[in-house]
Structures are given as structure tokens and as C-alpha cells.
Amino acid sequence: MSHSNRGRSSGPKGGSAFVTTRWTLIVAAADPDSPESREALATLCQDYWYPLYVYARRRGNSPEDARDLTQGFFAKLLEKNYLKAADRERGKFRTFLLTAMQSYMANEWDRERAQKRGGGQTPISLDLEWAEGGLAFEPAEDLTPEDIFERCWALAQLERVVDRMRNEMSLPGKERRFELLKGYVTGESQDIPYREVASELGVSESSVKVAVHRMRKRFGELLRQEVAQTVAGPEGVESEVRHLLSAVAG
């Protein structure tokens, strides 16, 4: 979980408010008459552009073409108001986005690439150097472009959860404590004995164990809140959580 997405915003604490906020964002982006439409779409772009960019790259496109595909796709979402079809009751938002991207690449790209490159407004500027740096750490060619999209989507979800935990738990002057302990939740510190972290923090080993237990519990709660934003209903949350963790594991 070392490669994080840029420009993400963390939702407020509390499940129902966070879920409502995210789906309100999608609704706002889908309404071209709303003054918040472009801003809402830009936020969605920031949250979801990287998995789509990696998908385009793994489909054999150059970095520049993958960038233009991703930017053009989000611009088309706004222009054609495709987000009106993103109905929470119909399934997962990630499935909607990937299907829409596949359709865009099949039906729109050949025609649009003949036009002047960059001739239109794009809702987001992509950091190509950062994206290519992240792509270098993605699994090798044994995964399909669809598999890679799922993995990047899952990592983005998990990173948003870590960001929310950081906002909640990283008290002023205690940032180092959070960074050391979160590794036991994300798996990055699973081989480091508790006593080493306890020694660095100047606390007992049992205190570290208690703190990690609390963080893991909160991580699970926040992950379910994050997932609840993108599935049809509460009954789909647990299966989606399992799917995300499986996608990360490869």
C-alpha cells in the first residue's frame, strides 16, 4: 500500500454522512446545470484517474496516449452526462467506470485522437511522472489490464482509509507514532517485533499491542464505510471487502 493516489479528500467521520457525501458528489457531477458539477467531477477524477490510467497503459498505450485517454474519458463523462447512468442500485461504481472507459476506448478514441491533441477543456491535469513511477511497481504482465485496474482501485480505496485514520489518530506531535503503528495494519511492519517499536516510542510492548488492536478495528470500520459508497447496498459490503483484499494480494 505504498503507492498512494494524489488529490484525494478524506470524508468526515461517521458512516452515513460519508456515504451520503460521496454519492451526493456523483449526483452533482451528473447534473450539468449544477454550479458544482465541474468541481464534483474534478474531485471524482482525482479519486479515480490512476486505476483508469494504468488500465489504459496495460492495454498497450503510450504514457501520453494513456494520459489523453484518461483526460478525454473524464471530459466525455461531463460532456455526455454519462454519470446519470451511475445508479447505486445497479451495482458497483468501479464496474460502471471500467465499462464506460472500455466503451470510450472502443468507440470514441480513434475519432477523437484525429483532432488536435489537447484542444478542449480537461477536468484534471494528470501527473504523468508520478503515474509512471507507480506503474513500475505494479505486478508484471501475468495480470490482465482488468486485473490491474481492480488492484489499483483496491489500493486507492485502502489508501483513502489510511488517510482517514491519519486524520483521526495522528495527533499534533504524534505523527511518528501513527506512522510506526500503521504498518501493523497495512502489513508493511508485519515482520518488525512489537518490542522494537515500543522501544522507539518509549512505551511498553503491551501498549503497542493495544494501540495496534484499536487501529485494526478502526481500519475495518472505515474500510466498510469506504466500500459502502460504491456498492448497491449494505448486503454487498462484505463481499466487496473480500474482493478488494484479494485484488491487493494479487
C-alpha positions in Angstrom: 0.0 0.0 0.0 3.0 2.2 -0.6 1.8 4.0 -3.8 -0.9 6.5 -2.9 -3.2 8.4 -5.1 -2.9 12.2 -5.3 -5.6 14.8 -4.6 -7.9 12.6 -2.6 -10.0 14.1 0.0 -11.0 12.3 3.2 -14.6 12.2 4.2 -15.9 13.2 7.6 -16.0 10.8 10.5 -19.2 8.8 10.6 -20.5 6.2 8.2 -23.8 7.6 7.0 -22.5 11.2 6.4 -19.5 9.9 4.5 -21.6 7.6 2.2 -24.1 10.3 1.6 -21.4 12.8 0.8 -19.8 10.6 -1.8 -23.0 9.7 -3.6 -24.1 13.4 -3.5 -20.8 14.1 -5.2 -21.6 11.7 -8.0 -25.1 13.1 -8.4 -23.8 16.7 -8.5 -21.2 15.7 -11.2 -24.0 14.1 -13.2 -26.1 17.4 -13.3 -24.6 19.7 -15.9 -26.9 22.5 -14.8 -25.5 22.4 -11.3 -22.8 25.0 -10.5 -21.0 22.3 -8.5 -20.9 19.9 -11.5 -17.4 20.6 -12.7 -15.9 20.8 -9.2 -17.6 17.5 -8.3 -16.3 15.8 -11.5 -12.8 17.1 -10.7 -13.0 15.5 -7.3 -14.1 12.2 -8.8 -11.2 12.5 -11.3 -8.7 13.0 -8.5 -10.1 9.9 -6.7 -10.3 7.5 -9.7 -8.0 8.6 -12.5 -5.0 6.4 -11.6 -6.7 3.0 -11.9 -8.1 4.0 -15.3 -4.7 5.4 -16.4 -3.0 2.1 -15.5 -5.7 0.2 -17.3 -5.1 2.3 -20.5 -1.3 1.7 -20.2 -1.7 -2.0 -19.8 -3.9 -2.1 -22.9 -0.7 -1.1 -24.8 -1.0 2.7 -24.9 2.0 5.0 -24.5 2.1 7.2 -21.4 1.0 10.2 -23.5 -1.9 8.3 -25.1 -3.0 6.9 -21.8 -3.0 10.4 -20.3 -5.1 11.7 -23.2 -7.4 8.7 -22.9 -7.9 9.3 -19.2 -8.4 13.0 -19.5 -10.7 12.6 -22.6 -12.8 10.0 -20.8 -13.5 12.3 -17.8 -14.2 15.2 -20.1 -16.6 13.0 -22.0 -18.3 12.0 -18.8 -19.2 15.6 -18.3 -19.9 16.4 -21.9 -22.3 13.5 -22.5 -23.5 13.3 -18.9 -22.7 9.6 -18.7 -22.7 9.8 -14.9 -26.5 9.8 -14.9 -26.3 6.1 -15.7 -24.2 5.5 -12.5 -27.1 4.2 -10.4 -26.1 3.0 -7.0 -28.8 0.4 -7.1 -27.5 -1.2 -10.2 -24.1 -2.3 -8.8 -20.6 -1.2 -8.2 -19.3 2.2 -9.2 -15.9 0.7 -10.2 -17.7 -1.6 -12.6 -19.6 1.3 -14.1 -16.4 3.3 -14.6 -14.4 0.5 -16.2 -17.2 -0.4 -18.5 -17.6 3.2 -19.5 -13.9 3.5 -20.1 -13.8 0.4 -22.3 -16.7 1.8 -24.3 -14.9 5.1 -24.7 -11.7 3.5 -25.8 -13.6 1.4 -28.3 -15.9 4.0 -29.8 -14.5 7.4 -29.2 -10.8 7.3 -29.0 -10.0 6.7 -32.7 -12.2 9.6 -33.7 -11.0 12.0 -31.1 -7.3 11.3 -31.5 -7.5 12.7 -35.0 -8.4 16.1 -33.6 -5.8 18.4 -32.2 -4.3 17.0 -29.1 -5.2 19.0 -26.0 -7.8 21.0 -27.9 -10.6 21.1 -25.3 -11.0 21.5 -21.6 -10.0 18.7 -19.3 -11.3 18.4 -15.8 -7.9 17.4 -14.3 -4.2 17.6 -15.0 -2.5 14.2 -14.6 0.9 13.8 -13.1 2.5 11.6 -15.7 5.8 11.2 -13.9 4.1 10.1 -10.7 1.8 7.7 -12.5 4.7 6.1 -14.4 6.6 5.7 -11.1 3.6 3.9 -9.7 3.1 1.7 -12.7 6.7 0.4 -12.3 5.7 -1.2 -9.0 2.5 -2.8 -10.4 2.6 -6.6 -10.9 4.2 -7.9 -14.1 2.4 -9.0 -17.3 0.7 -12.1 -15.8 -2.2 -9.9 -14.8 -4.8 -8.7 -17.3 -5.5 -5.0 -17.7 -8.8 -5.6 -15.9 -7.0 -7.3 -13.1 -4.6 -4.3 -12.8 -7.5 -1.9 -12.7 -9.1 -3.9 -9.9 -5.8 -3.9 -8.0 -5.2 -0.2 -8.4 -8.8 0.5 -7.4 -8.4 -1.6 -4.3 -5.2 0.1 -3.3 -6.8 3.5 -3.8 -9.7 2.5 -1.5 -7.2 1.3 1.1 -5.1 4.4 0.9 -8.2 6.6 1.4 -8.9 4.6 4.6 -5.4 5.1 5.8 -5.7 8.9 5.1 -8.9 9.0 7.2 -7.2 7.1 10.0 -4.3 9.5 9.9 -6.7 12.5 10.2 -8.4 10.9 13.1 -5.5 9.4 15.0 -2.4 11.4 14.2 -2.4 14.0 16.9 -0.1 17.0 16.8 3.4 15.9 17.7 2.4 12.3 17.5 2.7 11.8 13.7 5.7 9.5 14.0 3.7 7.3 16.4 0.9 6.8 13.9 3.4 6.1 11.0 5.1 3.4 13.0 1.9 1.7 14.2 0.0 1.8 10.9 2.5 -0.6 9.4 1.0 -3.3 11.5 -2.4 -2.6 10.0 -1.3 -2.3 6.3 1.2 -5.2 6.6 4.3 -3.1 6.0 5.6 -3.8 9.5 4.4 -7.3 10.0 8.0 -8.7 10.5 9.0 -6.0 13.0 8.7 -7.1 16.6 6.5 -5.0 18.8 9.3 -4.5 21.2 11.3 -2.6 18.7 8.5 -0.1 18.1 7.8 0.1 21.8 11.4 1.0 22.4 11.5 3.7 19.8 8.2 5.2 21.2 9.3 4.9 24.8 6.2 2.8 25.8 5.6 -0.7 26.9 5.1 -3.6 24.4 1.6 -4.2 25.7 0.7 -0.5 25.0 1.8 -1.0 21.4 -0.3 -4.2 21.1 -3.4 -2.4 22.5 -2.9 0.5 20.1 -2.5 -1.8 17.1 -5.6 -3.7 18.1 -7.6 -0.4 18.2 -6.2 0.7 14.9 -7.0 -2.6 13.2 -10.6 -2.4 14.5 -11.0 1.2 13.3 -9.4 0.3 9.9 -12.0 -2.3 9.4 -14.8 0.1 10.3 -13.5 2.8 7.9 -12.9 0.3 5.1 -16.5 -0.9 5.3 -17.7 2.8 5.2 -15.4 3.4 2.2 -16.7 0.3 0.4 -20.3 1.2 1.2 -20.0 4.2 -1.1 -19.5 2.1 -4.2 -21.8 -0.9 -3.9 -25.6 -1.2 -4.3 -26.4 -1.7 -0.7 -25.2 -3.0 2.7 -25.6 -6.6 1.6 -22.7 -6.1 -0.8 -20.2 -4.6 1.5 -18.6 -7.8 2.9 -18.2 -9.5 -0.5 -16.7 -6.3 -1.9 -14.2 -6.0 1.0 -13.1 -9.6 0.4 -12.8 -8.8 -3.3 -10.6 -5.7 -2.7 -8.3 -7.5 -0.3 -8.0 -10.4 -2.8 -7.2 -7.9 -5.6 -4.4 -6.3 -3.5 -3.0 -9.7 -2.7 -2.8 -10.4 -6.5 
